[in-house]
Amino acid sequence: MSGRVAWRKSSRSGGTGGDCVELAHTRSAVLVRDSKNPDGPKLVFTPAHFAGFLNALRNG
């Protein structure tokens, strides 16, 4: 995870600065962080695991 990555805010995040998550993609990982704490901990998923996570969310 060295170097800079381009973070983007979730489309579901409100414009009021409330509960927001941001995602970044690298060649080998999908990173997730709390936008209010950009220097805090990050979740790291392989692309396959993140796709499975999203699929599980979509299908309940």
N, C-alpha and C positions, 0 to 999 in steps of 0.2 A: 504493500500500500504506500510505498514511498512516492514522492512527487505530488503534483497537484491533480486533483480531479474536479470535474465540473458537477456541482451539486444542483439539483433542481427540486423545487418544492412540489409536493403532491397537489394534484388538481383538486383534491377534496379538501385542502386546507383553506380556511377562511382568510379573508383579507384583514382581519382585526388583530393578527398576531397571536392568536390563541393556539390551540393544539395543532401543531404542524410537524410533519415529517418531511425529510428531504432524502432523495436517493442520488447515488452516483454509481456509474458503471465503469469498471476497469476491464481489462482483457480476461481476468480470471475471477472477478468477484462483483457482487452487487452490494453496495454499502448503504446502510440506513442510519440516520441520525435524527436527533431532536433539533429542530431549527433554533430553538431558544437556547441551546447549549452546544454550539458547533464544535467546541473543543472537548466535549465530553465523550462518553463511550459511544461506540458505533457497533451495530450488528453487521456481521459479514456473512454473506451467503454465497455459495457457488451459484452460477447462473441456473443450473438445473434445479437446485434446491429452491431458489427464489421462484422459479416458474411453478414448481409444485406447490409452494406456499400460496401463490396467487390463485392457482387453480382450486386449492382447497377453500380459500376465501370465497371465490365465486360460486362454488358448489355447496357451500355450507358444511 
